[in-house]
Amino acid sequence: MLEGLYNTLARLTLTYEDIFRHKQAALFDYIDLYGWQCIALIPDIPTSLEDLDRKEDRNSRPTL
């Protein structure tokens, strides 16, 4: 703790598809006194991190 406030040392963002093929997101913070804490669960997101990675790979390939 610094000045009575918790320190968030890291943030983890996960995206996944559930069994119904809905894309979801989960956010976790690592807080100095409590460890990993779930901050948010976000249903029905339009784009997953994997989708963004695939899009970036296509855009970064050199064209001949």
Residue, then its C-alpha position, 0 to 999 in steps of 0.5 A: m500500500l502506498e498512501g493508503l491506496y492499493n497498488t495494482l502491479a499487473r492487469l491480465t486481459l483474457t478473451y475466449e469463446d464459450i460453448f455457444r460461440h459467444k465471445q467473452a472477456a475477463l479482466f484481472d488485476y494483481i493487487d499487492l495485498y490480495g493477489w489476483q482479483c477479478i475486475a470485470l467479466i464482459p459478455d458478447i464482445p465483438t472482437s477477441l484478442e485472437d481476432l485482432d492478432r490475426k488481423e495484425d498478422r495479415n496487415s504486417r505481411p509484405t506484399l510482392 
